[in-house]
Amino acid sequence: MRRLHALGRATALAVALAAATMAATMAAATSASTAVAYRTVEVGRFESVLPQGNVPTASAPVDVAPFALREAPVTVAEFAAFVAAHPEWRRDRVPVVFAERRRYLSDWRAPLVPDAPPHSPVVNVSWYAARAYCASEGARLPTWLEWEAAAAADETRRDARADPAWRARILAWYERPTPDPLPDVGGAPNAWGVRDLHGLVWEWVDDFNALFIAGDSRTQGDPDLLRFCGAGAINIVDRDSYAVLMRIALLSSLDAADGTPNLGFRCAKSL
Amino acid sequence: MKKILSRGVGAVVLALGVAAPLLAAAASKSTPAEPAALPVVHATLSSPPHVPPPTGRKQPAKVIVELEVVEKVMPISEGVSYTFWTFGGTVPGSFIRVRQGDTVEFHLKNHPRSKMPHNIDLHGVTGPGGGAASSFTAPGHESQFTFKALNEGIYVYHCATAPVGMHVANGMYGLILVEPPEGLPKVDHEYYVMQGDFYTTGKYREKGLQPFDMDKAIDERPTYVLFNGAEGALTGDKAMSAKVGETVRLYVGNGGPNLVSSFHVIGAIFDQVRFEGGTAVQKNVQTTLIPAGGAAIVTFTARVPGSYVLVDHSIFRAFNKGALAILKVDGQEDKRIYSGKELDAVYLGDRSQPNLESVSVATQAAAAGTLTVQDQVNAGKSLFAGTCSVCHQADGAGLPGVFPPLAKSDFLAADVARAMRAVLHGLNGKVTVNGHEYDSVMPPMTQLNDDEVANILTYVLNSWGNPGGRVASDDVKKQRAIAPAPAKPAH
């Protein structure tokens, strides 16, 4: 319910209030897409932890169209270059509807001067800012399904989710308090050649607003919720899927203008 | 949802640059109606095992509670650490104290460095989810909701974000006390104790940073069962304390996530228990059951100094999983209530337990003047089993070379009076029995009275091929009067 409001709001505001800003961002898109590495991900049939079928309490496999995913999350240096080129995304100029002023890039020394190591992932960015950045790279944010499918791999297997060791590694990161500063991007590549999907930061996805986890997780199965938010009704089909579920819980707690000190993003391209 | 909508309204207004009065109007529209006259109070929160002071108010107030969620690594046992998720930086979370009728404005803050979103379900809230849906809070954010404390009592609060069990297992629970309008009776000490079960990948007390183990949690096989989130949280220097004569009130919660607690204080009887946190009072309780997601208020008076151990009386949890806490009571001993140790004596198990019935039958018969040989034999047999058979064996055969036989004993048959003296005064040194020499010590059986010695010897004389006969109590009395035999009796 809440998400429908937010989506409506986002669309309306983008059109009515910030057309000029967005247009400027889009115009710059092609020029910025230089030598950033993207990796092709061809998953095919994929079983998400989120129910995809008509029965909201059961999982159902779906086909994920081939796409390209950024090899690493966007870094502080990359985002600083973006802000310099697109001053409307400076923290002192960004419209408050696109980014929480008190949070957005709040860890930077000055509007154009980051404090964190240049190759660490950029954090404290809003969904709007992440989208604008990806557009500047000729790309878009990945969907949840794309992100989840790419992140199901480990170093050697495209779908390692059945291995308890895979889950243990994810959980191990949840257990550690966020380090300050964050480590640099560039962890070991997974079977797709993509790095840092686990163990570094949370990441925005394009459709985070459709990932519905109730604020009170025990209301799953509430008939009202199923009616209004059937696509996102969460049920833990597999005991082991809770590790992924927790990422969804984090995303679903956010608004598009929010940011946190451990939330970054990467971009994707359709093929 | 309220937060989101009101933020949305605010955002639109700001973006459009509309004048402030409209913003104020929009904001007040979404604010719940509340009596303007209520005094505003900021709640004092306390860390366990401490409890905030009574509200002391006679009137309801608007109470502002600010609680911060912090994810942090803390010790769970000596040399063992764990990533706890906490309300207020402690496990259990901060103790909240309000008064029935208060309007509570609750602010839940999630620390910016948190990894997880969190929320809070207060069992003292009347409304769907107990506040959970209204307080779902991303890291670095704050949620606000307001409730009226309709019912008095002691209530658990906890996080209800998916997966709920994991959030609770990581320590996200605490207690909120809603005082009755007249307040609670005054006591000398109040303490805050909360049990929880913890699931780590490593074994109990395995060193290092231990991760949460979901499989153990689902199977309800805890590695630790703890009071206040760590082994040693309430022992040693951190033990709770009271003085003799003082009254103690414990607010005892159980966060779970899985186990129910058989809460017991070793050596104390609860004068009163508000079991299940309800209004009914049970008196004189030894052990009170505290369900997961429940709480109780127990009160008692400290009467005897010493260390009182709080346990989950599902007792392996206490001694093998950590569910121990100490309440130390100082002050003057009261021997009328508890003496301390008065005796430390040898105990020989069932051999020292004579069949008192046959003995008392003989005693009564002797008093009535109707004592038969058989009465004496019956009583003597029981007494022999308790005292003599340890050395001389139940069949009177003794142990070759160590303890002389009483069966078919020429030593006994030769001089029954000497046998009486042996029992009364002991026998020390070499004796020859049935052709074998023995050199050991028989202690004097000073605990036996004349009747008992007479009965034992009558039993022996009439058993195992001995010649029979009877020893009277008066015979024993005469022998007792004779000085102990010399160290080496002539034979």
Interface residues (C-beta under 8 A of the other chain):
Chain A: M1 R2 H5 A6 R9 L13 L17 P95 V96 V97 R103 A168 L171 A172 Y174 E175 R176 P177 T178 D180 W202 I213 A214 G215 D216 S217 R218 T219 I234 I236 R239 Y242 L245 M246 A249 L250 S252 S253 L254 D255 A257 D258 G259 T260 P261 N262 L263
Chain B: M1 I4 L5 R7 G8 A11 V12 L14 A15 L16 E71 K72 V73 T83 P112 R113 S114 K115 M116 P117 N119 D121 P128 G129 A132 A133 S134 S135 F136 T137 A138 P139 G140 H141 A160 T161 A162 P163 V164 M166 L209 P211 F212 M214 I218
